[in-house]
Amino acid sequence: MEIEKYRHDLEVIRNTALQVAKDFAMFGFDISLPVNELHAYEDLMAQLTPVIEMQMHKNPEQLNRLLYRIDVSEKQSAVATNARELTHLILERELMKVITRKILSKR
């Protein structure tokens, strides 16, 4: 699937941020929606990376449940060597979910 054309679609960006906030809220994490959608990726990275890092060290079981909820596979997460890389995988997966829903809703 060609995701590059959706990276600047404000509706997709907004819905991805909402999906991230929803999934993290299920595990007790309050994620603020980005104020500027054009900088949403950087904003979400800045918010999520410390949360992921903390979970990697203090609560890996909860992190695994979160990854399962988001649908980041064990194989994918094993490739990530640090919290920033894992956060990037999470955001990419959330983006893919939103794009898939958008495409399927047009059918």
Summary of the structure (lengths in Angstrom):
residues: 107
radius of gyration: 13.5
end to end distance: 15.8
largest distance: 43.7
contacts: 287
relative contact order: 0.17
helix: 76%
strand: 0%
